[in-house]
Amino acid sequence: MEPTVLRKAELKVAGMRAQEWLGWAMLEEGKNRHKEPTFNLETMRTVPSLEQPLMHLDMLTGQADVSGDLNTKPPSGCEAITMWNTIVKSIRLLLGAI
């Protein structure tokens, strides 16, 4: 099954141009089949530097136990997007930190 796109956009992250893709993917692990949000963000840098880094961020949700079986229900679409938005908005460059 093809992923369902929830949001695909260009945005600014810590003052840098970035592209994001948020969607649902059907994952199959053995007999288990579940729908899981898969979110990605990447800054668009021709020449990355400390002040303008190339960053790639992925977010997968849910939790697997020791055997690899999912033991928690993934968040709803709204919960996952709220979590993603909070993470992305919190990204800051700390100049002089490196």
FENURKA-V810797 format. One record per residue. N is the residue number from 1. RES is the residue in one small letter. PSI is psi as a letter, one per 30 degrees, with the letter a starting at -180 (none if undefined). Layout:
{{N & RES & PSI} {N & RES & PSI}}
This chain:
{{1 & m & k} {2 & e & k} {3 & p & l} {4 & t & k} {5 & v & k} {6 & l & e} {7 & r & k} {8 & k & j} {9 & a & l} {10 & e & k} {11 & l & l} {12 & k & k} {13 & v & j} {14 & a & h} {15 & g & g} {16 & m & k} {17 & r & k} {18 & a & l} {19 & q & k} {20 & e & l} {21 & w & k} {22 & l & k} {23 & g & l} {24 & w & k} {25 & a & k} {26 & m & k} {27 & l & k} {28 & e & k} {29 & e & j} {30 & g & b} {31 & k & f} {32 & n & k} {33 & r & k} {34 & h & l} {35 & k & k} {36 & e & k} {37 & p & k} {38 & t & j} {39 & f & k} {40 & n & k} {41 & l & k} {42 & e & k} {43 & t & l} {44 & m & j} {45 & r & k} {46 & t & e} {47 & v & j} {48 & p & k} {49 & s & l} {50 & l & e} {51 & e & f} {52 & q & i} {53 & p & l} {54 & l & j} {55 & m & k} {56 & h & k} {57 & l & k} {58 & d & k} {59 & m & k} {60 & l & k} {61 & t & l} {62 & g & l} {63 & q & k} {64 & a & k} {65 & d & a} {66 & v & e} {67 & s & f} {68 & g & f} {69 & d & k} {70 & l & k} {71 & n & g} {72 & t & l} {73 & k & k} {74 & p & l} {75 & p & l} {76 & s & l} {77 & g & e} {78 & c & e} {79 & e & e} {80 & a & e} {81 & i & e} {82 & t & e} {83 & m & e} {84 & w & e} {85 & n & e} {86 & t & e} {87 & i & e} {88 & v & e} {89 & k & f} {90 & s & f} {91 & i & k} {92 & r & k} {93 & l & k} {94 & l & i} {95 & l & k} {96 & g & f} {97 & a & f} {98 & i & none}}
